[in-house]
C-alpha cells in the first residue's frame, strides 16, 4: 500500500478517534493492541490490513473505508451561494423506523408508502431480514412491503446492524407477544452520551417482560401471568418509550392506559397505524393514551407515514443561514408552531399556504416560504420541551440560525450529555460559540462564515448544522465521513443541489 494512502487512512482514523473523544490508549485498548501501534497507524508509518481497518471502524462507530456500499463518504461544498425555488419534505425518519418495528405485530402484509430511504431504515430492514421477515421495495422503490414469517429466527439476528441503530430497542414491545424468551443486541445510534433505557424496562415490566443486560445483549424473559392492572405512568415522557409501551399494549388482550405519554409526531403516526391494524387508541395528541388491545393481528394494511418536521426545520434553517428565499413544501406545521413563533419573533419573514392533509389523512401540512431577513437574537434562551414545545431534535438548528442573528443567544440542550459540545464545531467555520457546560452554549452573532475541512460530528443533527454553515461559507469546504447524515436524510446533498447548492460527493479510497 502506497505511503500516501497509509497517511490518508491514518488521518481519517485520527480524526474519527478525536471526534469520539478517545485517546490513542483507549483506542488501543479497544483493539487489543498498543498505544504506540495506534500512533504509528495514525502517522501512516505502519501497514494496516482490511481486517484491522474494519475493527477500527467498528470500535469508533465510524466508516473509515467502505466496501460494497454505494453511498458517499464525504461532501465537498462550494459555499456562499443562495438557494431558490422549492423543496419537498420527505417522510418522517422516526415514524418510519417505529412503523417498521410495529410491523412485527402483524401476521399479515404491511405496505408503507414513501418510506425514507435512509441508513436508519436500512439497518432496521437488515435486522428484520436476518430474523426471517420478508421486506422488499415495490412500486419502483417508492414503497415498502413487509411480510413476517410464522416464526421469527432471533438466533440469526444481524447483531452488527442492530448495534448501529437505537431503534432496535423498539423490538421489545412487539417481541414480548411472540416468544417467552429472546435476546437482542444493545441499542446504538448517535453518540449522544448516556441515554438510559430504564424507562423502557419500567414500562414493559408491567406486561411481564423482565430484562437482564450482559455481554452486549438484552436477555428477555416474559411472564404471561403479569398484565397491567392499573394505568402505566411513564417515568420519562420520551418518544421511543411511549412507542414501546404502545407496541406492548397493542396485543395485550384488554385496555391499557398510558400516562405521561409523548404526543410527538412519530407517536401520533404510530397511533394512526395501530388504528389501521384494528387497535383503537384514544387520546392521540395528549399525554394520556388508552389502548384497546387485541391478542391477534392478521390484516393486510396500507399506510402512509407523514412528513418529517425535523427535516422541515433543517431545510428552513438552510434558507435562513444562506440568506435565501426558499419554499419548503409539505411542512407538518402543527409540529413546528413553536419554532416558527420563535423565528418570527427573531424577525424571520415567512409566508405559509393554506393547510392541507398529509397522505395519512390526519396530519396538517403547509408550504412555507422563507425570505432573507435581518434577525435579532431571541430574548429568552432556546431550550427543548416535550411536544408542543421546541422539538429536542430542532434545537441544534437554532445554533446556526442564532449565529447569523444580531446579539447573543443561549442554547440549553438539557436532554443529551454531549450534543451541545458538537455544536462548537461551528467555530471551525467562523462561528463564535462558547461552551458554558456540557449542556449550554452561548452563540454570538452575526457570523462571517469561512470554509474549512473537518470530520462530521458523530451526532445526526449537529452534523447537518455543520453542513448548513458550509453552505453559507464562501469558498470550498469538505465534510468527511457523512454516514451519520445518511442515517436520517435521503439524498440531502442532491436535493439541496436542485435548489442552488453546489455539493459534490466523493471518496478518498
C-alpha positions as CSV (number, residue, x, y, z in Angstrom):
1,X,0.0,0.0,0.0
2,X,1.5,3.3,-1.0
3,X,2.7,5.6,1.7
4,X,0.3,8.4,0.8
5,X,-2.7,6.0,1.2
6,X,-1.4,4.9,4.6
7,X,-1.1,8.6,5.6
8,X,-4.6,9.4,4.4
9,X,-6.1,6.4,6.2
10,X,-4.2,7.4,9.3
11,X,-5.6,10.9,9.2
12,X,-9.1,9.6,8.9
13,X,-8.6,7.3,11.9
14,X,-7.1,10.1,13.9
15,X,-10.0,12.4,13.1
16,X,-12.6,9.8,13.9
17,X,-10.9,9.0,17.2
18,X,-10.7,12.6,18.3
19,X,-14.3,13.2,17.4
20,X,-15.3,10.3,19.6
21,X,-13.3,11.9,22.4
22,X,-10.9,8.9,22.7
23,X,-7.2,8.9,23.4
24,X,-4.8,6.7,21.5
25,X,-4.6,4.5,24.6
26,X,-8.3,4.0,24.7
27,X,-8.5,3.0,21.0
28,X,-5.5,0.7,21.6
29,X,-7.3,-1.0,24.5
30,X,-10.5,-1.5,22.3
31,X,-8.3,-3.1,19.6
32,X,-6.2,-5.2,21.9
33,X,-3.0,-3.5,20.7
34,X,-0.5,-1.0,22.0
35,X,-0.7,2.8,22.1
36,X,2.5,3.0,20.1
37,X,0.9,0.9,17.3
38,X,-2.1,3.2,17.1
39,X,0.3,6.2,17.0
40,X,2.2,4.6,14.0
41,X,-1.1,3.8,12.2
42,X,-2.3,7.4,12.6
43,X,1.0,8.7,11.3
44,X,0.9,6.4,8.3
45,X,4.0,4.6,9.4
46,X,2.5,1.1,9.7
47,X,1.0,-1.3,7.2
48,X,-2.6,-1.9,8.1
49,X,-4.9,-4.8,6.9
50,X,-8.5,-4.5,5.8
51,X,-9.4,-6.6,8.9
52,X,-7.7,-4.0,11.2
53,X,-9.5,-1.1,9.3
54,X,-12.8,-2.9,9.9
55,X,-12.0,-3.4,13.6
56,X,-11.1,0.3,14.0
57,X,-14.3,1.3,12.1
58,X,-16.4,-0.8,14.5
59,X,-14.6,0.4,17.6
60,X,-15.1,4.1,16.6
61,X,-18.5,3.5,15.0
62,X,-17.1,5.4,12.0
63,X,-16.9,4.3,8.4
64,X,-13.2,4.6,7.7
65,X,-13.3,2.7,4.4
66,X,-16.5,1.5,2.9
67,X,-16.6,-1.7,0.8
68,X,-19.6,-2.6,-1.3
69,X,-21.6,0.4,-0.1
70,X,-22.9,2.8,-2.7
71,X,-23.4,5.9,-0.6
72,X,-21.0,8.8,-0.3
73,X,-18.4,9.1,2.3
74,X,-17.5,12.8,2.1
75,X,-19.0,16.0,0.8
76,X,-17.2,18.9,-0.9
77,X,-19.3,22.1,-0.5
78,X,-18.8,25.2,-2.6
79,X,-20.5,27.8,-0.3
80,X,-21.7,31.3,-0.5
81,X,-24.4,30.5,-2.9
82,X,-28.1,31.5,-2.4
83,X,-30.8,28.9,-2.6
84,X,-34.0,29.4,-4.6
85,X,-37.1,27.5,-5.7
86,X,-39.0,24.9,-3.7
87,X,-38.1,21.6,-2.0
88,X,-40.3,18.9,-0.6
89,X,-40.0,17.4,2.9
90,X,-39.6,13.7,3.0
91,X,-41.5,11.3,5.2
92,X,-40.5,11.1,8.9
93,X,-37.4,9.1,9.8
94,X,-38.6,8.5,13.3
95,X,-42.1,7.5,12.2
96,X,-40.8,5.1,9.6
97,X,-38.5,3.2,11.9
98,X,-41.3,2.9,14.5
99,X,-43.7,1.6,11.9
100,X,-41.1,-1.0,10.8
101,X,-40.9,-2.2,14.3
102,X,-44.7,-2.2,14.6
103,X,-45.0,-4.4,11.5
104,X,-43.8,-7.2,13.8
105,X,-47.2,-7.0,15.5
106,X,-49.0,-8.0,12.3
107,X,-49.1,-11.5,10.8
108,X,-50.4,-10.1,7.6
109,X,-48.9,-8.0,4.8
110,X,-47.9,-4.4,5.7
111,X,-47.2,-1.8,3.0
112,X,-45.7,1.5,4.0
113,X,-45.8,4.3,1.4
114,X,-42.9,6.7,0.5
115,X,-40.6,5.3,3.2
116,X,-37.5,7.3,3.6
117,X,-34.5,5.5,2.0
118,X,-32.0,6.3,4.8
119,X,-29.4,4.3,6.7
120,X,-31.5,4.1,9.8
121,X,-34.2,2.4,7.8
122,X,-31.7,0.1,6.0
123,X,-30.3,-1.0,9.4
124,X,-33.8,-2.0,10.7
125,X,-34.5,-3.8,7.4
126,X,-31.2,-5.7,7.7
127,X,-32.3,-6.8,11.2
128,X,-35.8,-7.7,10.1
129,X,-34.5,-9.7,7.1
130,X,-32.0,-11.6,9.3
131,X,-34.8,-12.9,11.5
132,X,-36.9,-14.1,8.7
133,X,-39.1,-11.1,7.7
134,X,-39.6,-10.7,4.0
135,X,-39.1,-7.0,3.2
136,X,-38.9,-5.6,-0.4
137,X,-39.2,-2.3,-2.1
138,X,-42.1,-2.1,-4.5
139,X,-43.6,0.5,-7.0
140,X,-40.1,1.4,-8.4
141,X,-38.6,1.6,-4.9
142,X,-41.1,4.1,-3.6
143,X,-42.9,1.9,-1.1
144,X,-42.0,-1.0,1.2
145,X,-43.8,-4.3,1.7
146,X,-43.2,-6.3,4.9
147,X,-44.4,-9.9,5.4
148,X,-43.3,-11.6,8.7
149,X,-42.8,-15.4,8.9
150,X,-44.8,-17.7,11.2
151,X,-41.8,-18.0,13.5
152,X,-39.0,-15.4,13.9
153,X,-35.4,-16.7,14.0
154,X,-33.9,-14.5,16.7
155,X,-30.8,-16.6,16.8
156,X,-29.9,-15.4,13.4
157,X,-30.3,-11.7,14.2
158,X,-27.8,-9.3,12.4
159,X,-26.1,-8.0,15.6
160,X,-23.8,-5.6,13.7
161,X,-26.8,-3.8,12.0
162,X,-28.8,-3.9,15.3
163,X,-26.0,-2.2,17.2
164,X,-25.8,0.6,14.7
165,X,-29.4,1.8,15.5
166,X,-31.0,2.8,18.7
167,X,-34.4,1.8,17.2
168,X,-33.7,-1.8,17.9
169,X,-35.0,-1.1,21.5
170,X,-38.5,-0.9,19.9
171,X,-38.3,-4.6,19.1
172,X,-39.0,-5.3,22.8
173,X,-42.7,-4.3,22.7
174,X,-43.7,-6.5,19.7
175,X,-41.5,-9.5,20.6
176,X,-42.8,-10.0,24.1
177,X,-46.1,-11.2,22.4
178,X,-44.3,-13.6,20.1
179,X,-41.9,-15.6,22.4
180,X,-41.3,-16.3,26.0
181,X,-37.5,-15.9,25.9
182,X,-35.4,-13.9,23.4
183,X,-32.2,-11.9,23.1
184,X,-31.4,-8.7,21.2
185,X,-28.2,-6.6,21.0
186,X,-27.7,-3.4,22.9
187,X,-29.2,-0.3,21.2
188,X,-26.7,2.0,19.4
189,X,-27.2,5.0,17.1
190,X,-25.8,8.5,17.6
191,X,-23.0,9.3,20.1
192,X,-25.1,11.5,22.4
193,X,-23.7,10.3,25.8
194,X,-25.5,8.2,28.3
195,X,-29.2,7.6,27.3
196,X,-30.8,5.2,29.8
197,X,-33.2,2.5,28.7
198,X,-34.5,2.2,32.2
199,X,-37.9,3.9,31.4
200,X,-38.5,1.2,28.8
201,X,-37.8,-1.5,31.3
202,X,-40.1,0.0,33.9
203,X,-43.0,0.3,31.4
204,X,-42.6,-3.1,29.8
205,X,-42.2,-4.9,33.2
206,X,-45.9,-4.2,33.6
207,X,-46.5,-6.6,30.7
208,X,-44.4,-9.3,32.3
209,X,-41.1,-8.5,30.5
210,X,-38.0,-9.0,32.6
211,X,-34.7,-7.8,31.1
212,X,-31.1,-8.5,32.2
213,X,-28.2,-6.9,30.2
214,X,-25.0,-8.9,29.9
215,X,-22.2,-9.2,27.3
216,X,-23.8,-6.7,24.9
217,X,-27.2,-8.3,24.8
218,X,-30.6,-7.7,26.4
219,X,-31.8,-11.1,27.7
220,X,-35.6,-11.1,27.9
221,X,-38.0,-13.4,29.8
222,X,-41.8,-13.0,29.6
223,X,-44.1,-13.9,32.5
224,X,-47.5,-14.4,30.9
225,X,-49.3,-14.1,34.2
226,X,-48.3,-10.5,34.6
227,X,-50.6,-7.9,33.0
228,X,-51.2,-4.1,33.7
229,X,-53.7,-3.9,36.5
230,X,-53.6,-0.1,36.7
231,X,-52.5,2.8,34.4
232,X,-48.9,2.8,33.3
233,X,-47.1,6.0,34.3
234,X,-44.0,6.6,32.2
235,X,-41.1,7.9,34.2
236,X,-39.9,9.8,31.1
237,X,-42.1,11.4,28.5
238,X,-39.9,10.1,25.8
239,X,-40.9,9.3,22.2
240,X,-39.4,5.8,22.0
241,X,-40.5,4.7,25.4
242,X,-44.1,5.8,24.6
243,X,-43.9,3.8,21.3
244,X,-42.6,0.7,23.1
245,X,-45.5,0.9,25.6
246,X,-47.9,1.3,22.7
247,X,-46.4,-1.7,20.9
248,X,-46.7,-3.8,24.0
249,X,-50.3,-2.7,24.7
250,X,-51.4,-3.3,21.1
251,X,-51.6,-7.0,21.5
252,X,-52.4,-7.1,25.2
253,X,-56.0,-8.5,25.5
254,X,-57.6,-5.7,27.3
255,X,-57.5,-1.9,27.9
256,X,-54.2,-0.3,28.8
257,X,-53.9,3.3,29.9
258,X,-50.5,5.0,29.4
259,X,-49.9,8.3,31.2
260,X,-47.2,10.9,30.8
261,X,-47.1,9.7,27.2
262,X,-45.3,11.7,24.4
263,X,-47.7,13.3,22.0
264,X,-45.0,13.9,19.4
265,X,-45.3,13.4,15.6
266,X,-43.8,9.9,15.4
267,X,-46.1,8.7,18.3
268,X,-49.1,10.1,16.5
269,X,-48.2,8.3,13.3
270,X,-47.8,5.0,15.2
271,X,-51.2,5.5,16.8
272,X,-52.8,6.1,13.4
273,X,-51.0,2.9,12.1
274,X,-52.3,0.9,15.0
275,X,-55.8,2.1,14.2
276,X,-55.3,0.6,10.7
277,X,-54.4,-2.7,12.4
278,X,-57.6,-2.6,14.3
279,X,-56.2,-1.4,17.6
280,X,-58.2,1.5,18.9
281,X,-56.1,4.3,20.6
282,X,-57.9,7.1,22.4
283,X,-56.3,10.4,23.4
284,X,-54.0,10.8,20.4
285,X,-52.2,14.1,20.7
286,X,-52.5,14.2,24.5
287,X,-50.4,12.8,27.3
288,X,-52.9,10.0,28.2
289,X,-53.4,7.2,25.8
290,X,-56.0,4.5,26.2
291,X,-55.2,1.4,24.1
292,X,-57.8,-1.2,23.3
293,X,-55.5,-4.1,22.5
294,X,-56.3,-7.3,20.5
295,X,-54.4,-10.5,21.1
296,X,-54.0,-11.5,17.4
297,X,-53.5,-9.1,14.4
298,X,-53.6,-10.6,10.9
299,X,-54.6,-8.0,8.4
300,X,-53.3,-6.6,5.2
301,X,-52.6,-2.9,5.9
302,X,-51.6,0.0,3.7
303,X,-50.3,3.1,5.5
304,X,-48.6,6.4,4.5
305,X,-46.4,8.0,7.2
306,X,-46.4,11.7,7.4
307,X,-43.7,14.2,6.7
308,X,-40.7,14.9,9.0
309,X,-40.9,18.1,10.9
310,X,-37.2,18.0,11.8
311,X,-36.2,17.7,8.2
312,X,-38.6,20.6,7.5
313,X,-36.8,22.6,10.2
314,X,-33.4,21.8,8.7
315,X,-34.4,23.0,5.3
316,X,-35.9,26.1,6.7
317,X,-32.6,26.7,8.6
318,X,-30.7,26.2,5.3
319,X,-32.7,29.1,3.8
320,X,-32.1,31.3,6.9
321,X,-28.3,30.6,7.2
322,X,-27.7,31.2,3.5
323,X,-30.0,34.3,3.3
324,X,-32.2,32.8,0.7
325,X,-35.8,32.8,-0.5
326,X,-36.9,29.2,-0.4
327,X,-40.2,27.4,-0.3
328,X,-40.3,24.3,1.9
329,X,-43.3,22.2,0.8
330,X,-45.3,19.6,2.8
331,X,-44.3,21.0,6.2
332,X,-46.2,19.3,9.1
333,X,-47.0,22.7,10.7
334,X,-48.6,21.5,13.9
335,X,-45.2,20.1,15.0
336,X,-43.3,23.3,14.2
337,X,-45.6,26.0,15.5
338,X,-43.4,27.0,18.5
339,X,-40.2,27.0,16.4
340,X,-42.0,29.2,13.8
341,X,-43.2,31.6,16.5
342,X,-39.7,32.0,17.9
343,X,-38.3,32.6,14.4
344,X,-40.9,35.2,13.6
345,X,-40.0,37.0,16.9
346,X,-36.4,37.0,15.8
347,X,-37.5,38.8,12.6
348,X,-37.8,36.0,10.0
349,X,-40.1,36.9,7.1
350,X,-42.3,34.0,6.1
351,X,-45.4,33.1,4.2
352,X,-47.4,30.0,4.6
353,X,-50.1,28.4,2.4
354,X,-53.5,27.2,3.5
355,X,-53.4,23.9,5.4
356,X,-54.0,20.6,3.6
357,X,-53.9,17.0,4.8
358,X,-51.0,14.6,4.6
359,X,-51.4,11.2,2.9
360,X,-52.3,9.7,6.2
361,X,-55.4,11.9,6.2
362,X,-54.7,13.2,9.7
363,X,-51.5,15.4,9.8
364,X,-51.8,19.1,8.7
365,X,-49.4,20.3,6.1
366,X,-48.5,23.7,4.7
367,X,-46.0,25.1,2.2
368,X,-43.7,27.6,3.9
369,X,-41.7,30.3,2.2
370,X,-38.8,32.0,4.0
371,X,-37.2,35.2,2.8
372,X,-33.9,36.9,3.6
373,X,-34.3,38.7,6.9
374,X,-32.3,40.7,9.5
375,X,-32.6,38.6,12.6
376,X,-32.2,39.6,16.2
377,X,-31.2,37.2,19.0
378,X,-34.2,36.0,21.0
379,X,-34.7,37.4,24.4
380,X,-35.3,34.0,26.0
381,X,-33.0,31.0,25.8
382,X,-33.6,28.3,23.3
383,X,-34.4,25.0,25.0
384,X,-36.4,21.9,24.1
385,X,-39.6,20.7,25.8
386,X,-41.9,17.8,25.1
387,X,-44.4,18.5,22.3
388,X,-45.8,21.1,21.8
389,X,-42.5,22.8,22.9
390,X,-39.5,23.2,20.7
391,X,-38.6,19.7,19.4
392,X,-35.5,18.2,21.0
393,X,-34.0,17.5,17.6
394,X,-34.7,21.0,16.3
395,X,-32.5,22.7,19.0
396,X,-29.2,22.3,17.1
397,X,-30.6,24.2,14.1
398,X,-31.1,27.2,16.3
399,X,-27.3,27.3,16.8
400,X,-26.7,28.0,13.1
401,X,-29.7,30.4,13.0
402,X,-28.5,32.3,16.1
403,X,-25.1,32.6,14.5
404,X,-26.5,34.8,11.8
405,X,-28.6,36.9,14.2
406,X,-27.5,40.1,15.9
407,X,-26.7,39.5,19.5
408,X,-26.2,36.7,22.0
409,X,-28.3,33.5,22.1
410,X,-28.2,31.0,24.9
411,X,-29.0,27.4,23.8
412,X,-29.7,24.9,26.6
413,X,-29.7,21.3,25.3
414,X,-30.6,19.7,28.6
415,X,-31.6,16.3,27.2
416,X,-28.3,14.9,25.8
417,X,-25.0,14.7,27.5
418,X,-22.7,15.5,24.6
419,X,-24.7,17.1,21.8
420,X,-24.1,20.8,22.8
421,X,-20.4,20.1,22.6
422,X,-20.6,19.1,19.0
423,X,-22.3,22.5,18.2
424,X,-18.9,24.2,18.9
425,X,-17.6,22.6,15.7
426,X,-19.2,25.7,14.1
427,X,-16.2,27.7,15.4
428,X,-14.1,25.9,12.8
429,X,-16.2,27.7,10.2
430,X,-16.0,31.1,11.8
431,X,-18.7,30.8,14.4
432,X,-18.4,32.3,17.9
433,X,-19.8,29.7,20.2
434,X,-18.8,29.5,23.8
435,X,-19.4,26.2,25.6
436,X,-20.6,27.1,29.2
437,X,-21.0,23.5,30.3
438,X,-21.9,20.1,28.6
439,X,-25.5,21.3,28.0
440,X,-25.3,25.1,27.4
441,X,-23.8,27.1,24.5
442,X,-23.7,30.8,24.1
443,X,-23.8,31.9,20.4
444,X,-22.6,35.3,19.3
445,X,-23.8,36.7,16.0
446,X,-23.7,37.7,13.3
447,X,-21.1,35.4,11.8
448,X,-18.8,35.8,8.9
449,X,-18.6,32.1,7.8
450,X,-15.4,30.8,6.4
451,X,-14.6,27.5,4.6
452,X,-12.9,24.6,6.4
453,X,-12.2,20.9,6.1
454,X,-13.4,18.8,9.0
455,X,-14.8,15.5,10.2
456,X,-18.6,15.1,10.5
457,X,-19.8,15.2,14.1
458,X,-21.0,11.7,15.3
459,X,-24.5,13.0,16.0
460,X,-27.1,13.5,13.3
461,X,-28.4,17.0,13.8
462,X,-25.1,18.7,14.7
463,X,-23.7,17.1,11.6
464,X,-26.4,18.7,9.4
465,X,-25.9,22.0,11.2
466,X,-22.2,22.0,10.1
467,X,-23.3,21.2,6.5
468,X,-25.6,24.2,6.6
469,X,-22.9,26.5,7.8
470,X,-20.7,25.2,5.0
471,X,-23.4,26.2,2.5
472,X,-23.1,29.8,3.8
473,X,-19.3,29.9,3.9
474,X,-17.5,31.5,1.0
475,X,-15.1,29.1,-0.6
476,X,-14.8,25.3,-0.7
477,X,-15.4,23.2,2.5
478,X,-15.0,19.4,3.0
479,X,-17.1,17.4,5.4
480,X,-15.7,14.0,5.9
481,X,-17.4,10.7,6.8
482,X,-21.1,11.7,6.4
483,X,-22.6,8.3,7.2
484,X,-24.4,9.9,10.2
485,X,-26.2,12.3,7.9
486,X,-27.3,9.5,5.7
487,X,-28.8,7.8,8.8
488,X,-31.5,10.5,8.8
489,X,-31.7,12.2,5.4
490,X,-32.5,10.8,2.0
491,X,-30.3,12.3,-0.8
492,X,-29.9,15.5,1.1
493,X,-26.9,16.8,-1.0
494,X,-28.6,16.1,-4.3
495,X,-31.9,17.7,-3.2
496,X,-30.0,20.8,-2.0
497,X,-28.2,21.0,-5.3
498,X,-31.6,21.1,-7.0
499,X,-32.3,24.4,-5.3
500,X,-29.0,26.0,-5.9
501,X,-26.4,24.5,-3.6
502,X,-23.1,23.1,-5.0
503,X,-22.3,19.9,-3.1
504,X,-20.2,17.1,-4.5
505,X,-20.0,13.6,-3.0
506,X,-16.7,11.8,-3.2
507,X,-14.5,9.1,-1.6
508,X,-10.8,9.1,-0.6
509,X,-10.3,5.4,-1.4
